[in-house]
Amino acid sequence: MGGGLSIALACDILLAHPDTYFAQAFIDMGLAPDLGSTYFLARQVGLQKAKEITLSGRRVSVREAEQLGLVAQVLDKSHFEEEVLAYAYRLAQRSPFAVSATKRMLNGSFETGLRASLHAEAMVHGIAISTTEHREAVRAFKERRQKLT
């Protein structure tokens, strides 16, 4: 226990082992949550559910966490490490610019409106279309092959 869930909440994509459980046990120690968990938890599960989890201090199973959107995927127990590495490898093959820009826009979408989001998307798209990653992806698509890494 401790700050584990708080740290996990700050992750972009959380892959979980089937034996995992989560808890906000701060309340049991006479403490309030820290490490940004009040910010992230309320945004990921909604205010009402965040209050229930935090104020009760109860354990949340990995399946419930997946249903709530805390966990992106629960992976196979017997191949957990291989699946995590394969997932990470697939992400690493993505355009660094596109990944970075997408993360910035998604994270910022809570503080901006639709108009600002559309503007940001148009600006990023205008830059991304000129990258070597985009040109290679278009060539690979046209040639019906995997893009070069």
C-alpha positions as CSV (number, residue, x, y, z in Angstrom):
1,M,0.0,0.0,0.0
2,G,1.1,3.6,0.2
3,G,1.5,5.7,-2.9
4,G,1.3,2.8,-5.4
5,L,-2.1,3.7,-6.7
6,S,-1.1,7.4,-6.8
7,I,1.9,6.6,-9.0
8,A,-0.1,4.2,-11.2
9,L,-2.7,6.9,-11.8
10,A,-0.1,9.1,-13.3
11,C,0.8,6.5,-15.9
12,D,-0.3,7.0,-19.5
13,I,-1.4,3.4,-20.0
14,L,-1.7,0.9,-17.1
15,L,-1.3,-2.8,-17.9
16,A,-2.1,-5.0,-14.9
17,H,-1.3,-8.5,-13.7
18,P,-4.5,-10.5,-12.8
19,D,-3.5,-10.7,-9.1
20,T,-3.2,-6.9,-8.7
21,Y,-5.5,-4.9,-6.5
22,F,-5.6,-1.2,-5.8
23,A,-6.5,0.9,-2.7
24,Q,-6.3,4.4,-1.4
25,A,-5.5,3.4,2.2
26,F,-4.5,6.9,3.3
27,I,-7.7,7.3,5.3
28,D,-6.9,4.2,7.4
29,M,-3.7,6.0,8.5
30,G,-5.4,9.3,9.3
31,L,-4.0,10.8,6.1
32,A,-5.3,12.4,3.0
33,P,-4.1,11.1,-0.5
34,D,-1.0,12.5,-2.0
35,L,1.2,12.4,-5.2
36,G,-1.7,13.8,-7.3
37,S,-4.1,10.9,-6.8
38,T,-7.0,13.2,-6.0
39,Y,-6.5,14.9,-9.3
40,F,-6.0,11.7,-11.4
41,L,-8.5,9.5,-9.7
42,A,-11.5,11.9,-10.0
43,R,-10.7,12.4,-13.7
44,Q,-10.4,8.6,-14.4
45,V,-13.4,7.3,-12.5
46,G,-15.6,10.4,-11.8
47,L,-15.9,12.3,-8.6
48,Q,-18.5,10.1,-6.8
49,K,-16.6,6.9,-7.3
50,A,-13.3,8.6,-6.4
51,K,-14.8,9.7,-3.1
52,E,-16.1,6.2,-2.4
53,I,-12.8,4.5,-3.1
54,T,-10.7,7.1,-1.2
55,L,-13.0,7.6,1.8
56,S,-13.7,3.9,2.3
57,G,-10.0,2.8,1.8
58,R,-11.3,-0.5,0.4
59,R,-9.4,-2.7,-2.0
60,V,-10.4,-2.5,-5.7
61,S,-9.9,-5.7,-7.6
62,V,-8.1,-5.6,-10.9
63,R,-11.3,-6.5,-12.8
64,E,-13.2,-3.6,-11.1
65,A,-10.3,-1.3,-11.9
66,E,-10.5,-2.3,-15.5
67,Q,-14.2,-1.7,-15.6
68,L,-13.7,1.7,-14.0
69,G,-11.1,2.7,-16.5
70,L,-8.1,2.7,-14.1
71,V,-6.5,-0.2,-15.9
72,A,-6.3,-0.3,-19.7
73,Q,-5.8,-4.1,-19.9
74,V,-5.4,-7.0,-17.6
75,L,-2.8,-9.3,-19.2
76,D,-2.4,-13.0,-19.1
77,K,-0.8,-14.2,-15.9
78,S,1.4,-16.8,-17.5
79,H,2.8,-14.5,-20.1
80,F,2.7,-11.2,-18.3
81,E,6.3,-10.0,-18.8
82,E,6.3,-11.0,-22.5
83,E,3.0,-9.2,-23.1
84,V,4.1,-6.0,-21.3
85,L,7.3,-6.0,-23.4
86,A,5.4,-6.6,-26.6
87,Y,3.0,-3.7,-25.8
88,A,5.9,-1.4,-25.0
89,Y,7.7,-2.4,-28.2
90,R,4.6,-1.6,-30.3
91,L,4.3,1.8,-28.6
92,A,8.0,2.5,-29.2
93,Q,7.5,2.0,-32.9
94,R,5.1,4.9,-33.1
95,S,6.2,8.4,-34.2
96,P,7.7,10.2,-31.2
97,F,6.2,13.5,-32.4
98,A,2.8,12.0,-32.9
99,V,2.9,10.3,-29.5
100,S,4.1,13.4,-27.7
101,A,1.6,15.7,-29.4
102,T,-1.3,13.3,-28.8
103,K,-0.5,13.0,-25.1
104,R,-0.2,16.8,-24.7
105,M,-3.6,17.3,-26.5
106,L,-5.4,14.6,-24.5
107,N,-4.0,15.8,-21.2
108,G,-4.8,19.4,-22.0
109,S,-8.4,18.6,-23.1
110,F,-9.7,18.8,-19.6
111,E,-8.7,22.5,-19.3
112,T,-9.7,23.6,-22.8
113,G,-12.9,23.6,-24.8
114,L,-13.7,22.0,-28.1
115,R,-12.6,25.1,-30.1
116,A,-9.2,25.0,-28.6
117,S,-8.9,21.3,-29.0
118,L,-9.8,21.6,-32.7
119,H,-7.2,24.3,-33.1
120,A,-4.5,22.3,-31.4
121,E,-5.3,19.3,-33.6
122,A,-5.1,21.3,-36.8
123,M,-1.8,22.8,-35.8
124,V,-0.3,19.5,-34.8
125,H,-1.6,17.8,-38.0
126,G,0.0,20.6,-40.1
127,I,3.3,19.8,-38.5
128,A,3.0,16.0,-38.4
129,I,2.1,15.8,-42.1
130,S,5.6,17.1,-42.9
131,T,7.5,14.5,-40.8
132,T,9.6,11.7,-42.2
133,E,7.5,9.3,-40.1
134,H,4.3,10.3,-41.8
135,R,5.9,10.1,-45.3
136,E,7.2,6.6,-44.6
137,A,3.8,5.5,-43.2
138,V,2.1,6.7,-46.4
139,R,4.6,5.0,-48.6
140,A,4.2,1.7,-46.7
141,F,0.4,2.0,-46.9
142,K,0.5,2.5,-50.6
143,E,3.0,-0.3,-51.1
144,R,1.0,-2.6,-48.7
145,R,3.9,-3.3,-46.5
146,Q,5.0,-2.7,-42.9
147,K,6.6,0.7,-42.4
148,L,10.3,0.8,-41.8
149,T,11.4,1.3,-38.2
